[in-house]
């Protein structure tokens, strides 16, 4: 049995009072996402704010179920 799930990476910005925002752009690899964070950190960052890379299944996967979960098809 073999299955492949493509991950995309999102930038998530967290505020000092607990709120967070997922930015609409995605990255194909974690390295691309961390490079974006490195560029962001070259500017002064306000106290209490943080940026993280969060993986997720691709919204463009071919085998997505109605609830958004990836369907794993067994291969014989």
N, C-alpha and C positions, 0 to 999 in steps of 0.2 A: 504494500500500500504506500502510495506516495502522493503528497499534496504540497502545493506551493501557495503561500499567502504573501503578497507584496505588502510591505509596510511603508507608510508615508510618515514623515515627521512634522510635527506642528510646534510652533513657538508658543509657549504659554507664559503670559506676564501676570505675576502675582503682586498685588498691592499690599501696603503695610497694614491695612485693616481687614485683610482676609479675602478680598475680592480677587477674581482672576478672569483673564480674558484670553481666549484662544485666537491667535491672529489668523486671518483667512488664507494666507499663503502657506504652501506646503513645500517640503524638501524630499527628494528621493532617497537621500542617505543621511545618516546621523552626522557624518563629517560636514556636510553642507549646512546642517542646522547649527552645529557647534561653531562653524565659521561665522555664521550670522550673529551668534551671541558674542563672539570675540570682537566683531566689528562694533556691536552695540556697546560693549564695555569700554571701548576706546574713548567714549564721551563720559563726562561725570554722570554717575547713576544716582538718582535721588535715594535718600536713606529709606530702607525698608522695602524697596522694590526688588524683585528678582525675576529672572527669565530662565526658562527651562525648555529642553527639547523633550517632547512626549511622542512616543510612537502610536500609530493606529493603523488598522487595516485600510487599504486603499478604498476610497469611495467609488472607484472605477473598476473594481474587481468584477469579473464576469459572473461568478457564482454567488451572488449575495441573496440572502433570504429576505422575506418581507420585513423582518425586524432589524435588518442591517447586518446580521451575522453572516460570516462566510460559510458557505456550504462546502464540506469536504467530501469529495467523491472518491470512493475506493477504486483503485486501479488494479486489475488482475493481471 
